[in-house]
Amino acid sequence: MTRPVENILARADGVKRSGPGRWMVRSPLIPDQKTGSVSVRELDNGRVLLHDFAGHDTTDILTAWGLEMGDLFPEALAAPDSPHKPIRRPWLGRNALSALEHETWLVIGVLEDVAEGRTPPAEVMEYALTSACRLRAALEVCDGI
């Protein structure tokens, strides 16, 4: 039987391990994405958590991969009254930073252009504003780390 995480990683592009039971993958919803924005985490009971730091909905990402929400869960989970509880691994803030590396460099490049008196094209400015929103959202997610 294939584990849910194996099924997801087989469909994802740009898979990079970011720790035990953790990976960063490229979003299927962002064409030509250079670095991954989707965090994939396998819990001790086999369930999979997905988080897209670019802000896309999990169901949209799964649909693009040809999957459904039920594909994040193994067929047989322990009974609710089971004495075996999964050990929680700490969430790593570096996952957010890794996912937003491209966004950060884009904003830095635009700021450098402006500082040197150059006016970036409108589409670059628009994308830089989107990147800034993504960076702000990541900071809010990381609050307290």
Contacts in CASP RR format, 6 or more apart in sequence:
PFRMAT RR
TARGET T0000
AUTHOR 0000-0000-0000
METHOD contacts of the structure
MODEL  1
MTRPVENILARADGVKRSGPGRWMVRSPLIPDQKTGSVSVRELDNGRVLL
HDFAGHDTTDILTAWGLEMGDLFPEALAAPDSPHKPIRRPWLGRNALSAL
EHETWLVIGVLEDVAEGRTPPAEVMEYALTSACRLRAALEVCDGI
1 75 0 8 1.000
3 42 0 8 1.000
3 46 0 8 1.000
3 74 0 8 1.000
4 42 0 8 1.000
4 46 0 8 1.000
4 47 0 8 1.000
4 48 0 8 1.000
4 71 0 8 1.000
4 72 0 8 1.000
4 73 0 8 1.000
4 74 0 8 1.000
5 21 0 8 1.000
5 40 0 8 1.000
5 42 0 8 1.000
5 46 0 8 1.000
5 48 0 8 1.000
7 67 0 8 1.000
7 71 0 8 1.000
8 40 0 8 1.000
8 48 0 8 1.000
8 50 0 8 1.000
8 65 0 8 1.000
8 67 0 8 1.000
8 71 0 8 1.000
8 72 0 8 1.000
9 15 0 8 1.000
9 23 0 8 1.000
9 25 0 8 1.000
9 40 0 8 1.000
11 65 0 8 1.000
11 66 0 8 1.000
11 67 0 8 1.000
12 23 0 8 1.000
12 25 0 8 1.000
12 26 0 8 1.000
12 28 0 8 1.000
12 38 0 8 1.000
12 40 0 8 1.000
12 65 0 8 1.000
13 25 0 8 1.000
13 26 0 8 1.000
13 28 0 8 1.000
14 25 0 8 1.000
14 26 0 8 1.000
14 36 0 8 1.000
15 23 0 8 1.000
15 24 0 8 1.000
15 25 0 8 1.000
16 23 0 8 1.000
16 24 0 8 1.000
16 25 0 8 1.000
16 36 0 8 1.000
16 98 0 8 1.000
17 23 0 8 1.000
18 24 0 8 1.000
18 39 0 8 1.000
18 92 0 8 1.000
18 94 0 8 1.000
18 95 0 8 1.000
18 98 0 8 1.000
19 92 0 8 1.000
20 89 0 8 1.000
21 41 0 8 1.000
21 42 0 8 1.000
21 89 0 8 1.000
22 39 0 8 1.000
22 40 0 8 1.000
22 41 0 8 1.000
22 42 0 8 1.000
22 89 0 8 1.000
22 92 0 8 1.000
22 95 0 8 1.000
23 39 0 8 1.000
23 40 0 8 1.000
23 41 0 8 1.000
24 35 0 8 1.000
24 36 0 8 1.000
24 37 0 8 1.000
24 38 0 8 1.000
24 39 0 8 1.000
24 40 0 8 1.000
24 95 0 8 1.000
24 98 0 8 1.000
24 99 0 8 1.000
25 36 0 8 1.000
25 38 0 8 1.000
25 40 0 8 1.000
26 33 0 8 1.000
26 35 0 8 1.000
26 36 0 8 1.000
26 37 0 8 1.000
26 38 0 8 1.000
27 33 0 8 1.000
27 36 0 8 1.000
27 37 0 8 1.000
27 38 0 8 1.000
27 52 0 8 1.000
27 54 0 8 1.000
27 56 0 8 1.000
27 61 0 8 1.000
28 61 0 8 1.000
28 64 0 8 1.000
28 65 0 8 1.000
29 52 0 8 1.000
29 54 0 8 1.000
29 56 0 8 1.000
29 60 0 8 1.000
29 61 0 8 1.000
29 64 0 8 1.000
30 37 0 8 1.000
30 54 0 8 1.000
30 56 0 8 1.000
33 102 0 8 1.000
34 102 0 8 1.000
35 98 0 8 1.000
35 99 0 8 1.000
35 101 0 8 1.000
35 102 0 8 1.000
36 98 0 8 1.000
36 99 0 8 1.000
37 52 0 8 1.000
37 53 0 8 1.000
37 54 0 8 1.000
37 55 0 8 1.000
37 99 0 8 1.000
37 100 0 8 1.000
38 50 0 8 1.000
38 51 0 8 1.000
38 52 0 8 1.000
38 53 0 8 1.000
38 54 0 8 1.000
38 61 0 8 1.000
38 99 0 8 1.000
39 49 0 8 1.000
39 50 0 8 1.000
39 51 0 8 1.000
39 52 0 8 1.000
39 53 0 8 1.000
39 95 0 8 1.000
39 96 0 8 1.000
39 99 0 8 1.000
40 48 0 8 1.000
40 49 0 8 1.000
40 50 0 8 1.000
41 48 0 8 1.000
41 49 0 8 1.000
41 50 0 8 1.000
41 51 0 8 1.000
41 89 0 8 1.000
42 48 0 8 1.000
43 49 0 8 1.000
43 86 0 8 1.000
44 86 0 8 1.000
44 87 0 8 1.000
45 74 0 8 1.000
45 77 0 8 1.000
45 78 0 8 1.000
45 86 0 8 1.000
46 73 0 8 1.000
46 74 0 8 1.000
46 77 0 8 1.000
47 72 0 8 1.000
47 73 0 8 1.000
47 74 0 8 1.000
47 77 0 8 1.000
48 72 0 8 1.000
48 73 0 8 1.000
49 72 0 8 1.000
50 58 0 8 1.000
50 61 0 8 1.000
50 62 0 8 1.000
50 72 0 8 1.000
51 58 0 8 1.000
52 58 0 8 1.000
52 61 0 8 1.000
53 95 0 8 1.000
53 96 0 8 1.000
53 99 0 8 1.000
53 100 0 8 1.000
53 134 0 8 1.000
53 137 0 8 1.000
53 138 0 8 1.000
53 141 0 8 1.000
54 99 0 8 1.000
54 134 0 8 1.000
55 134 0 8 1.000
55 137 0 8 1.000
58 69 0 8 1.000
59 69 0 8 1.000
62 68 0 8 1.000
62 69 0 8 1.000
62 71 0 8 1.000
62 72 0 8 1.000
78 84 0 8 1.000
93 142 0 8 1.000
93 145 0 8 1.000
96 138 0 8 1.000
96 141 0 8 1.000
96 142 0 8 1.000
97 138 0 8 1.000
99 138 0 8 1.000
100 134 0 8 1.000
100 135 0 8 1.000
100 138 0 8 1.000
102 131 0 8 1.000
103 131 0 8 1.000
103 132 0 8 1.000
103 134 0 8 1.000
103 135 0 8 1.000
104 131 0 8 1.000
104 135 0 8 1.000
106 124 0 8 1.000
106 127 0 8 1.000
106 128 0 8 1.000
106 131 0 8 1.000
107 128 0 8 1.000
107 131 0 8 1.000
107 132 0 8 1.000
107 135 0 8 1.000
110 120 0 8 1.000
110 124 0 8 1.000
110 125 0 8 1.000
110 128 0 8 1.000
113 119 0 8 1.000
113 120 0 8 1.000
114 120 0 8 1.000
120 128 0 8 1.000
END
